[in-house]
Amino acid sequence: MTVEVDLTIYPLDVVLRACHRFTGRCYVGPRMIGDSRIAVDFVSRDAADQLDDLRDRFANELLDTQLRAVVAAETRAIRELLFAQAFCEADLLDRADIEADEAADPRGIAS
């Protein structure tokens, strides 16, 4: 089965993320067919697996992935602020090594 996607509606990264969701069920082969279109070939991994609903599932996955990308873009600044705040308050360094004098040899390098 082949599904064509208009890249003016769904960006390439969204299409590829949506494709990835189907790799457990199918072999997926995206390929460019023009400047603004991509064809996605789906081949069943199991001969008994029918791909009847695949086109509709892929359309839903494209929409879902696109909306997730929009929400991620809209909330990026907040996520970055939360991430920075979390690491700002955490002391990631072992202060014993920094504050020790050379005679203390906290890591046992001289031994």
C-alpha positions in Angstrom: 0.0 0.0 0.0 1.2 3.5 -0.8 0.1 6.7 0.8 1.0 10.1 -0.6 1.4 13.1 1.7 1.4 16.7 0.9 4.4 18.3 2.5 2.8 21.8 2.5 0.4 20.4 5.1 2.6 18.1 7.1 6.4 18.9 7.4 8.8 16.1 6.6 9.8 15.5 10.2 6.2 15.0 11.1 5.7 12.5 8.3 8.8 10.6 9.3 7.8 10.5 13.0 4.3 9.2 11.9 6.0 6.6 9.7 8.1 5.4 12.6 4.9 4.5 14.6 4.1 1.8 12.0 7.5 0.1 11.8 6.4 -2.6 14.2 3.6 -3.6 12.0 5.0 -2.9 8.5 8.1 -2.2 6.5 7.9 1.5 5.8 9.6 3.2 2.9 9.2 7.0 2.5 10.4 8.5 -0.8 10.1 11.9 -2.4 7.9 12.1 -5.5 8.2 15.9 -6.1 9.1 19.1 -4.4 6.1 19.0 -2.1 5.0 15.4 -2.0 6.2 12.3 -0.4 5.0 8.7 -1.0 5.1 6.2 1.9 5.2 2.6 0.9 3.8 0.1 3.5 4.5 -3.6 3.2 3.1 -6.0 5.8 5.6 -7.8 8.0 3.1 -10.7 8.3 1.4 -12.1 5.2 -1.8 -12.7 7.2 -1.9 -9.0 8.4 -4.4 -7.1 6.3 -3.5 -3.4 5.7 -7.1 -2.4 5.1 -7.3 0.2 7.9 -3.7 1.4 7.5 -4.5 4.5 5.4 -6.9 5.8 7.9 -4.7 5.0 10.9 -1.8 6.7 9.1 -3.9 9.8 8.5 -4.8 9.9 12.2 -1.2 9.5 13.2 -0.1 12.3 10.9 -2.7 14.6 12.5 -1.7 13.5 16.0 2.0 13.9 15.3 1.5 17.4 13.8 -0.5 18.6 16.8 2.1 17.2 19.2 4.7 19.2 17.3 2.6 22.4 17.5 2.1 21.9 21.3 5.8 21.2 21.8 6.7 24.4 19.9 4.2 26.4 21.9 5.4 25.1 25.2 9.2 25.0 24.5 10.1 28.1 26.5 8.2 26.8 29.6 9.9 23.3 29.3 13.3 24.9 28.9 12.7 27.1 31.9 11.6 24.1 34.1 14.6 22.1 32.9 17.0 24.9 33.6 15.5 25.5 37.1 15.7 21.8 38.0 19.4 21.7 37.2 20.2 25.1 38.6 19.2 23.9 42.1 20.9 20.6 41.8 24.6 20.4 42.8 26.0 18.1 40.1 29.6 18.5 41.3 31.3 16.5 44.0 32.4 19.4 46.2 34.8 17.2 48.2 37.2 17.1 45.2 37.0 20.8 44.5 37.4 22.0 48.1 40.2 19.5 49.1 43.8 20.6 49.1 46.5 18.8 47.2 47.8 16.9 50.3 44.4 15.4 51.0 44.4 13.4 47.6 40.6 12.6 47.8 40.7 10.3 44.7 43.8 8.5 45.8 45.8 9.5 42.7 49.1 9.5 44.5 48.7 5.8 45.6 
